[in-house]
Amino acid sequence: MSNTVFYTLIFMYLLFAAVFIAYYLLGPAKKNQYLQHKDFLLGTWQRKGISLANQPWQIEYTFSPAGTFEVNANPPLHLKGNYQVVSELENLLVVEFYNIEFTRGNHFYRHPQHLQLSVDKRDNQLTIDNRTYRRLTTDAIAQTAGNV
């Protein structure tokens, strides 16, 4: 192999590596921080079942477009506070919950909590903390805004 062919191959390899690194560092994914699943979160999500003692239980998460959430459960538990989608990677959302208020006894938990939520648009499900929730209601305003 001649020196000209060798140097041409090395140049092509370095050029490919430079283009690949530039695309990775400056590509469209870095500029476009659009969250495509944020509006899917809106509405009420429910999980229910029967305990080992044959008692029914349920838990509901409600997310509003104003950035507030509520958790209602039976046996009784009621939480409310604010939330914010911090990041999104494919169908995984990282959500920060803050200003959490326990309505029983008026206790506040001001330290932010982070949960990973998995979105399944096909089956209309949301997985929170490895538990699957089904949609009860949607926020009509947010859904129509997302379809426009």
N, C-alpha and C positions, 0 to 999 in steps of 0.2 A: 504494500500500500504506500503510495507516495505521500510526501509531506503535505501537499496541497489538499488531498482528500482527507487526511487526518485532521488538519487544522479546520477544514470546512465542517467536519463532523463535530468537532469540539465547539466551534462557534455556534452551530445549530443547537447543540445541547444546552449551551449557556443561554442562548436567546430564548429557548423554550422555558428554561428554569426561571429566567427573569420575568417573562410574561406571566407565567403561572403564579409566581410570588406577588407580582403587582396586582393581578386580578384578585388574589386571596386577600391582600391587605387593603385594596382600594375599590373592590368590586361593588356591584349594586346592592348586595346584601348589607353592606356597612352603611350605605346612604339611606336605604329605605327601611325604616324601623316601624313599618306598618304592622299592627297587631290584627290578624285576620279572625281570631277566635274570641276576641274581647266581647263582642255583642252576643255571641252564642251563650255566654254565661248568664245573661239577664233572664230573670224569671224565677220560678220556684221549682226546686228539685227535691225529690222525696225518696227515702229508703225506708222500708218497713219489713217487719217480720214477726216471729213468735219466739219468745225466750224459752229456755229449757224448762222453766216453771209453767209453760203453756200460757204466758201472758203476752198480749200483743205489745209491740213497741214500734215507734216510728221517729224519724228525724227529718226535718225539712230545712233546706237552705233557701233563702230568698235574696237575690241580688238585684239591686235597682240601678237605673242609669245614672242616678245622682252619686253613685259611689258608696252607698250604704248597703249593709247586709243584716239579715236576721237569721237566727237559728232557733227553731222551735222543735221541741222533742217531747215525746211521751214515753216513759216517765218524765215528769215536768223538768224542763230545762229551757231557759230563754236567754239568748245572747243577742246583742246588737252592737253595731259599730260601723266602721268605715273599711273599705277595701280599695286596693289599687292593683292592677295587673302590672307586675314589675318586669317580667320578660316572657317571651314566647319562643319555644323551639319546636317546630313542626306542630304536633297536636298537644304539646305539654305547656301549660301556663303556670308560671310562678306568681302566686297572689300573696300580697302583703295585707294582713288584717291589723288594724290599729284602732285605738280609742274603744276598746272592747268593754262593754258594760254588761254585767250580770244583773238582770232585773230582780232576781231574788236577793234581797239584802242590799241593793244598790252598791255593789262592788265594782270597781273599775280596774281594768288591767291595761296600763298605758304602754307597755312594751310591745312593739310590733311582733306579730307571729307570721311565719311564712309557710304556705302549703303549696304542694304541687297538685295541680288539677289536670286530668287528662280528658280531652274532648273527643267524643265519638259522634260526629254529625250524622253519620249514616244511620245509627241505631238510636239517635237522639238521647244519648246518655252522657253523664259526667262522672268521672271517677275522682273521688276526694279521699285521700289517705288510704288508697287501695280498696275502697268500697264504692260500688257502683250505685248511682242515683239516677232515677228516671224523671223526666220533665213532667211537672204538673201543669204549669201555666207558663206563658211567655209574656214578655213585656211588648205589647202591640206596637207602641211607638218606636221602640228600638228595632224591632224586627222589620217594620216597614222602612225605617231609615236605612237599615243595612241592605235592603233589596233595591234601593233607588240607585 
